[in-house]
Every structure is written in C-alpha cells, then in structure tokens.
Amino acid sequence: MRNMFAFSLVVFFSLCFGSLHAHDLPTPLTSTIAAQGFKLMFNDAGEVVQIVWADGSGPTTTDPGAGSDPMTTRGDMTYRDPSNTTARLGVGTSGQVVTTDGTDVSWGNAGSGANVGLSNLVAPSINTSLISDTDSTDDLGSSSIAWLSGYFDNIRSITANPLSLIPFAGQDLTISLSTTGDLVVNTDDLFVDTSSGRVGIGTATPDNLLHPEASTALINTITYPLRISHISSSTTNNGVGLGFEFEQEGNDGTSNVISSITSVLTDAGTGTEDGVLNFNVMVGAAAASEHLQVLQMVSE
C-alpha cells in the first residue's frame, strides 16, 4: 500500500509539473539522475523516511532522519550551520538577540547586535518609553542623521541645564501656530495672539500690535513699561541719540517717514551730560525735520 502511494506521488508530480528539477527543491537537495519524478517513502507509522527526486540525470535520495524533529525546546529555530547543513539553533537566554557576522548566525547580547541603533537606551520599548541610562549624556538621534518629525505634548528639562532649541547654522527657528492657538510665556510675560496678530508684554489681551502693560501696586509714582536703549561700542560724542519713526504709505504705494521723535545727547561730557527732545515733521514731501525742540523742563 505504501509503495503504491509512493508510486502514485511519482506519477502525480510527473504529470502536474512535467519536469521537476532540482532547483525547484531546497538547495541541499541537489540531484544527478535521469528519471524525472518525485517519491516519498513512509514507514509503518506514516512518517516520511526517504525522499527521492530527479532532474533528468539520475535519482538522488535524502533521509529526513526517519521523521525526527531537530527541535527539542520551545523557542528553538532551524538554520544552516557552518557545514551548510540544516541544524537546530537552541533558544538563547533572556535579553539575547540573533546576530550575524555576515555569514553565520548566533545568539548574542543586545548591545552587540540589533540594539546598536538603540545603544544609548536601557529597557527600550518603542510603544511605551525610551529611557536613557545616564542623565544629561545620551542623544536621541545623531549629529549626522536627523529624525524627520517629533510629536509631543510636553518637552521638559528635569536638570539644572538650560533647555535649548538650536537650528542648523544659517537656518531659521520657525514656530508655526494654529489661528486658534497662542504663544504663551508664563501666562502673560509674553503673549502672541495669533487670531489678532497682536503681541502683549505683561498682558494676555493685547489691544494693539504691540501692547506693553505694567501691572503693579504703585499708586503715586511713574511706571516705565517701555525703554529703548542705544549702547555704543566706542566713546560717544555730542549729537548721538535715538528715536522713534512714524511711517505711512501714500497714494502711490510708497511709504514715507512722516514724523519722528528723537532724543539727542547734546553734551556727552562725563558729569555734564545734556539732552534735548526733538519733534520732527514732514512738510511738502521733504524729509521730516525738526519743528519743535524741548530743551529743558521747568517745574511749576
């Protein structure tokens, strides 16, 4: 009965496949004979004990080990050993990974194999967290290969080191906000209202493009919420100063400074400094020039 079944398989494969060549079978099953066909030999237990196939030059026989399974332990794998024979690769120990030297495979420690790309991390779990094993030392990514995008709800510093965002040399630092989201620094120290395009300093409800606001408990003294300064890199001379310009676009689309306020140091001597406040106005399309000068305030 077994021989009849084997013979039937030979006929079946010959009819179905016509020419069944050795390259149609696994590499170790090389063949050298004339009769084309395929035959399985069984023992009384129904196990495959012999495989015979042909590629046109003669039969080749292989013994699958009387049906024996090379695997002995849960986690075992099959591989081609250094003698190019199908063999068992026993399960490794906890934490090990399968590594290769480009020719053979073996078990190895995670740090020397698949974990090279995550060598700065301990207990990596991509779906939960990436945990460094050294504070303020390891990098995520490298200086030569960058991540494309990062999606976070919070970026925090837990050390005394400053939190820095450093663009590549020559590149901008761009912060893109939704029209329904604002840029907020400490509630109202700096507030960018993206829906109105206004910036508040000291206020979260700016009324103008730039709105500095001082909120204090003072009730009988002057508060200075805004200061502009000029710092010179060399010794200053008379006539140095700074000011505000007021520019307006005309009918022809050209913008002109129609007025300005300048504060000028008229005496730069140490201990004898004097200054004036000039109000300059454009007249007859000419550049804004001085029309009022405040030399001195006289208290009443």
HUQUI-V730322 format. One record per residue. PSI is psi in degrees with one decimal (999 if undefined). NEAR is the number of other C-alpha atoms within 12 Angstrom. D_LAST is the distance of its C-alpha to the last C-alpha in whole Angstrom. Layout:
# HUQUI-V730322
PSI | NEAR | D_LAST
PSI | NEAR | D_LAST
This chain:
# HUQUI-V730322
-43.7 | 12 | 131
-44.3 | 19 | 128
-37.4 | 15 | 130
-40.4 | 14 | 130
-42.7 | 17 | 126
-42.7 | 26 | 125
-38.5 | 20 | 128
-38.8 | 20 | 126
-40.1 | 23 | 123
-47.4 | 28 | 124
-43.0 | 22 | 125
-50.2 | 20 | 122
-36.5 | 22 | 120
-40.9 | 23 | 122
-40.9 | 15 | 122
-40.2 | 14 | 119
-9.6 | 17 | 117
-88.3 | 18 | 120
113.0 | 24 | 119
105.5 | 30 | 117
163.9 | 30 | 116
-33.3 | 28 | 115
-7.2 | 16 | 112
-11.4 | 18 | 111
167.9 | 18 | 112
150.7 | 15 | 109
-43.0 | 14 | 110
-14.4 | 19 | 112
62.3 | 26 | 114
149.2 | 24 | 116
158.9 | 30 | 119
23.3 | 20 | 122
177.6 | 21 | 125
-45.6 | 18 | 127
126.4 | 24 | 127
127.5 | 29 | 124
-175.2 | 37 | 123
132.5 | 41 | 121
134.6 | 32 | 123
132.6 | 33 | 121
131.2 | 31 | 124
154.8 | 25 | 123
-177.7 | 17 | 125
-20.6 | 13 | 126
-0.2 | 11 | 123
11.0 | 16 | 121
146.3 | 19 | 119
123.0 | 23 | 119
-16.4 | 23 | 121
140.9 | 23 | 122
127.8 | 29 | 120
129.4 | 34 | 122
171.4 | 38 | 121
153.9 | 33 | 122
12.7 | 28 | 120
-7.9 | 22 | 124
2.4 | 19 | 125
163.0 | 20 | 126
149.2 | 25 | 125
137.8 | 29 | 122
139.2 | 24 | 122
148.3 | 24 | 119
112.8 | 19 | 119
15.1 | 22 | 116
34.0 | 16 | 117
37.1 | 20 | 119
7.5 | 21 | 116
147.1 | 13 | 115
120.0 | 17 | 111
-18.1 | 20 | 109
134.6 | 18 | 106
-19.1 | 15 | 106
144.9 | 14 | 103
129.5 | 12 | 100
-8.1 | 14 | 98
155.6 | 19 | 100
157.8 | 23 | 100
148.3 | 21 | 103
171.5 | 22 | 102
116.4 | 19 | 104
176.4 | 16 | 105
-22.3 | 13 | 105
10.6 | 11 | 109
36.0 | 14 | 108
141.0 | 17 | 109
126.3 | 21 | 108
174.6 | 20 | 107
131.8 | 22 | 105
103.6 | 25 | 101
151.5 | 20 | 101
138.8 | 21 | 98
-174.4 | 21 | 95
167.9 | 15 | 93
131.0 | 12 | 90
-10.6 | 19 | 87
158.2 | 18 | 89
158.3 | 21 | 89
125.2 | 27 | 92
165.2 | 21 | 91
147.1 | 16 | 93
12.0 | 12 | 94
-12.3 | 8 | 94
-55.8 | 13 | 98
161.5 | 17 | 99
154.4 | 22 | 97
170.6 | 27 | 96
143.1 | 25 | 94
169.6 | 22 | 91
150.2 | 20 | 88
-36.0 | 25 | 85
-18.4 | 22 | 83
0.3 | 20 | 85
-115.2 | 22 | 86
-15.9 | 19 | 84
6.4 | 22 | 81
-41.5 | 17 | 80
-15.9 | 18 | 78
29.8 | 25 | 76
-16.5 | 24 | 77
1.2 | 24 | 73
151.1 | 25 | 74
142.7 | 21 | 75
53.3 | 19 | 77
134.3 | 22 | 76
101.0 | 13 | 76
-33.5 | 11 | 75
-7.8 | 7 | 75
-61.0 | 8 | 73
156.1 | 11 | 71
115.1 | 18 | 71
122.3 | 21 | 70
151.6 | 19 | 70
-0.8 | 16 | 72
129.2 | 12 | 69
132.8 | 15 | 65
36.7 | 17 | 63
-48.0 | 13 | 66
155.3 | 17 | 68
149.2 | 22 | 67
109.1 | 20 | 68
-164.4 | 17 | 69
173.2 | 12 | 69
-8.7 | 10 | 67
-23.2 | 9 | 70
120.4 | 10 | 71
150.5 | 12 | 68
145.6 | 12 | 68
-51.4 | 7 | 67
151.3 | 7 | 65
138.2 | 11 | 64
113.0 | 8 | 64
153.4 | 7 | 61
-28.6 | 6 | 59
141.2 | 7 | 58
117.2 | 11 | 57
149.7 | 12 | 56
130.5 | 12 | 56
8.9 | 10 | 58
-179.9 | 10 | 57
-2.0 | 9 | 54
146.9 | 11 | 55
151.1 | 11 | 52
116.1 | 12 | 53
143.0 | 10 | 53
112.7 | 11 | 54
103.9 | 12 | 55
162.6 | 12 | 56
148.5 | 12 | 59
128.3 | 7 | 58
-4.3 | 7 | 56
154.6 | 8 | 56
158.1 | 10 | 54
107.2 | 12 | 53
127.7 | 10 | 53
111.1 | 13 | 52
118.8 | 12 | 53
144.9 | 15 | 52
154.5 | 13 | 54
-9.4 | 13 | 52
7.7 | 13 | 52
139.0 | 16 | 51
161.1 | 25 | 47
118.5 | 26 | 46
126.0 | 21 | 45
113.5 | 17 | 43
56.1 | 13 | 43
-63.5 | 16 | 42
9.9 | 24 | 39
-42.6 | 22 | 38
126.9 | 24 | 39
119.2 | 31 | 41
111.6 | 36 | 43
102.5 | 30 | 43
-22.6 | 23 | 47
-30.0 | 18 | 47
-14.6 | 20 | 44
21.6 | 23 | 43
153.2 | 23 | 40
125.4 | 29 | 38
136.8 | 31 | 36
109.4 | 30 | 35
2.8 | 25 | 34
143.6 | 27 | 35
5.0 | 28 | 39
67.4 | 28 | 38
136.3 | 25 | 36
-14.5 | 19 | 35
175.1 | 18 | 35
-40.7 | 18 | 37
121.8 | 22 | 34
93.0 | 25 | 32
139.4 | 26 | 31
128.3 | 24 | 30
124.5 | 18 | 28
106.4 | 15 | 30
177.4 | 13 | 28
5.9 | 9 | 28
138.4 | 10 | 24
-6.6 | 8 | 22
31.1 | 7 | 18
164.9 | 8 | 18
136.7 | 11 | 18
139.2 | 15 | 21
90.5 | 13 | 23
-9.3 | 16 | 26
136.7 | 14 | 27
137.8 | 11 | 27
138.7 | 13 | 28
152.5 | 12 | 29
120.5 | 15 | 31
124.6 | 11 | 34
143.4 | 11 | 35
-3.3 | 6 | 39
-177.8 | 8 | 39
130.1 | 11 | 36
154.7 | 19 | 33
168.2 | 17 | 32
140.6 | 19 | 29
-8.4 | 20 | 29
148.9 | 24 | 30
-163.3 | 26 | 28
168.9 | 22 | 28
-177.5 | 22 | 27
141.2 | 21 | 28
145.3 | 23 | 31
112.7 | 19 | 32
141.3 | 18 | 35
141.1 | 16 | 37
135.5 | 12 | 41
-174.4 | 12 | 42
-32.7 | 8 | 45
5.5 | 8 | 47
-2.1 | 8 | 47
136.4 | 12 | 45
135.9 | 14 | 41
147.7 | 22 | 38
108.5 | 23 | 35
-18.6 | 26 | 33
164.5 | 26 | 30
159.0 | 27 | 28
124.3 | 27 | 25
142.5 | 29 | 25
120.7 | 29 | 23
136.2 | 27 | 25
110.2 | 25 | 25
-20.9 | 20 | 25
110.4 | 18 | 25
3.7 | 18 | 28
142.6 | 15 | 28
125.0 | 12 | 28
-8.0 | 7 | 26
19.1 | 11 | 24
133.4 | 17 | 23
152.3 | 22 | 21
161.0 | 24 | 20
158.8 | 26 | 20
119.7 | 26 | 20
138.8 | 29 | 22
117.8 | 25 | 23
139.4 | 26 | 27
143.3 | 25 | 29
131.4 | 21 | 33
129.6 | 15 | 34
37.0 | 9 | 37
5.9 | 15 | 39
157.6 | 14 | 37
142.8 | 18 | 36
130.7 | 24 | 32
168.9 | 22 | 30
127.3 | 22 | 26
-17.5 | 18 | 25
134.8 | 18 | 21
129.1 | 20 | 20
113.2 | 19 | 16
-36.0 | 16 | 16
141.2 | 11 | 13
129.6 | 10 | 10
119.7 | 6 | 6
143.0 | 4 | 4
999 | 3 | 0
